Each structure stands twice: as C-alpha cells, then as structure tokens.
C-alpha cells in the first residue's frame, strides 16, 4: 500500500472514495445531472500513483481521460460526522487526477455494468504531495491542469455542488471513515484524453505545482 507523508506524520492510503459528479459544467459535458445526494464510486488503493512516478497508460484502453480534482486526506476517522465538525477530521489536501478509461467506461455504462475497470486500474489515482489542512479553507480554492503547457482544466471549489464538509458528513453516514481514507471531490469541465509523451502539470498557486509524464 502507498504511504502518504504529511510533515512528520505518515498515513497508509486506505479507501479511495470518488465523487462521480460535483461540478455542474462537467455534469453537462458528460450528459448527466447532479442528484440531490452525492454519487460515489471507489478505487482500489493499488491505483495510487504519487509524485515522481510516471503515468503508464493501460494497454487495453485507447481513450484514457484526465479529471483534475481536489483530494482530501482523512486524519481522524469516525461515523455520523456532523457537517459542522467535518473539516476537523481532515489531515491534508492535495491535487490529483482521477484517470478514466473512457472507452471502457462507455461500454460498461451501455451494458449497465460497474465502472471498476475503467476507474480502478494501476495508476488511475494520481496525487501530488499533500499540504496540511490547518488554515486552509477548501471552499475557496482555485487550481489548474495544463498539458504540455496548455491550460486544459481550471477549478474553483466554490463551484462544487457538495462542499468538502458535506461530502465527509454524507460519506460518514454510510461508511466508517478511517485515517488514510482519501476523497476525490469531483472534476470541473474540460476533461479529455491523454497520450504517451504528454506532460501534465497540476498547479495550486502558492501551495503545489507538480508534473507527471505519460508513458
């Protein structure tokens, strides 16, 4: 399992919860709508890809897409966590990519099957280094993804349908959250394909800027 370093503290990457739709413009570009409650899927922790590692495209897909997201690292677990207390359970934040084998996902959707293969392959949960949660307001953050120097996605967490606190409260009402759990909080519009040779740069001004090569 992947080890996440946050200052002097280490966490073992545990459950990876991902919001399927959390930005209105992205839902529209995918031909979907945002429901009254969050919709989550889970990636295996073997999907984690960390700083310094290259993105290796799976041989069985011809259409892997990037999805830029804010990541939440749970530092203190719990169940039935109140929304007002939810952010006190966060140890840190990072930027990440929910990589998706879009052709495989489309086939699964058409057949009414789960998306596990399309979302859970090795390296499909890309993450930068984490920064401490203390003093950070996740409801007012902007960050971007550029590919080969060209801007592809820009996010403002004010545009989220469900805030980080709401996501934690909802999840903890259905699952017992544990230290090391990760939450991918959804992607804005602008998702698209990546190919070998691309360099993906994730930028959270003043906090994180990291690049990942695709091979």
N, C-alpha and C positions, 0 to 999 in steps of 0.2 A: 504493500500500500504506500501511496505517496505521503511524504512528510511535509507539512506546511510550516515554515519558520516565520514567526512573527515576533521580532525582537528577541528576547531571551526565551520565549515560550515556543514550544513545538506542539503541533496538532497532527494527528493522523487523519488524512482525508477519509471521511466516512460516507454517509448517504449524500447523494448529489440530487437535489430537488431543482427542477427547471420549470419556469413558468412558460406555458405554450404561447400565450398572447397577453401582453401587458401594455402595449402602445397602440393607440387607435390606428395610426397611419400604417403600421406594419400589419395589423389585422386586415385592413382594407386591401393592402397589396397582395395578401395571401388569400383573398376572397373569403375571409372569415369575419366574425364579430366577437366582441368581448362579452362574456357572460356575466351574470350577477356575482358569481364567485370565481376565484382564480382556478385555472386549469393547469395541473402539474403533471409532469412525467418524471421518471427517474433514470439517471445514467448510472452505470456501474462505476465504482471507484477506480477500476482499471483503465477508465477512459481519461484520467487526469494526464495533462501534458503541461509541464512547468517551464519557467524561464530557462532559456539556454537550450531547449530542445527544439528540434525541427518538426514541423507538421508533415507527417507521412500520409499521403492520400491512399485510401484503400483501393486495392486492385479491382474490386468488384463493383465500383461506382464510377460513373463518368460525369457526375454533376454534384460535387461537394460544395456547399454554400457556407459562407461566413455569417455569423449572427453575433454582433457586438453586445456585451451585457455587463452590468454591474454585478459583482459577486459579493455575497455575504458569507462570512465565516462565523459559525456559531461557537461561542466560547463557553457559554453556560447553558446546559440543556434544560429541558422542562416540558411539561404538558399543560395545556389550557393556559397558555401565557396571555396575560392581558395586553391589549394593544398599547396601553399607556406604559407598560413595563418592557415591551418587546425589545427595544433598542439596547437595553441593559444586558441582553443576552448575546450581543454581537461583540466578537473579539476584534474583527478587522474587515476591511473591504479590499477588493482588487478589481481589475478589469479582466474580462475573459471572452472567449469565443465559444459559443455553442455550435460546433460544426455539425452539419446535417447533410447526409447523402440524399439529396432532394429527389433524385430519380427513384431510389429505393423507397423513400417515404411516400412518394406519389403512388407507387404500386401498392404499398401497404394500405394507404387510405382507400384506394379504389376497391380493394378486396375486403375492407373492413377489418384489417389486421392491425396489431400493435406496431408502434414505430421503433421498437427497441434496436433493431439492427441499424436503422438509419441514423439514430441519435447516440448509440452507445458504443461505437467501435473504438478501438485503441486510439488515443489522441484526440477524441472528439470533445473533450472538456479542457480547453486551453485556458490557462490562467497566468496572469502576471504575478509578481510578488505582491504580498498583502501589506497594507498600511493599517496602523492602529485605528480603532473606531473612535477612540476618545477625541472629542472636539469636532468630529465630522457630522454634518447633517446630511443624511442620504437623500433627503427630499429636495435638495437644491444642489445637484452636481451635474456638470457637463463633461463629456468625453467623446473621443472620436476614434474612428478607424480609417487609416489610409493604406492603400495597396500600391506599392511601387511609387509612393509619393503623391498619389492622387486620392483625395478625400472620397470615401465611399459611404460611411455612416457617421452621423452626429446625433448624440443622445442628450436629452435633458431630463433628469429624473422627475422634474415637475410634471412631465407629460405621462407619467405612469398612471394606469387606471387603478392599480393597487400599490400602495406605498410599501416600503420595506417593513414597517411596523405591522401593517395589515397582513402582509404575506406571512410573517412569523406567527402572528396570532392565529391566522387561519390554519397554517400547517400544524401548529402545536395542538390544535383542537382535533386533529385527525391522526397525528403521529407523535410519538415521544421524541422530541429533538434531543440530540446528543452533541457534546463537544466534538468538533471536527466535521459536523454536517455543513454542507455548502448549499447555498441557494443562488441559482442563476435567475436574475429578476426580470428577464424578458429583453427583447431586442427592438430597437426603433426600425423605421423603414430603411430601405436601401440594401437589403440582403442580396447576395449574388454569388456567383461561382468563383472559386479559386483554382489555380492551376500550378503545376510544378514550375518553379522559378520565381513565383511571386514572393514578395516580402511584405508582411502585414505588420503595420505599426499601430499600436494601441497607445493613445495619449490621454492622460488625465492631468491637465495642466497643473504644474506645481507639485504633483504627487507621484505619478507613474508615467514613464514612457518606455515601452519595450517593443522589440521587433521579433517576429517569428518568420523563419524561412520555410517555404513549402517545397517539399521534395517528392 
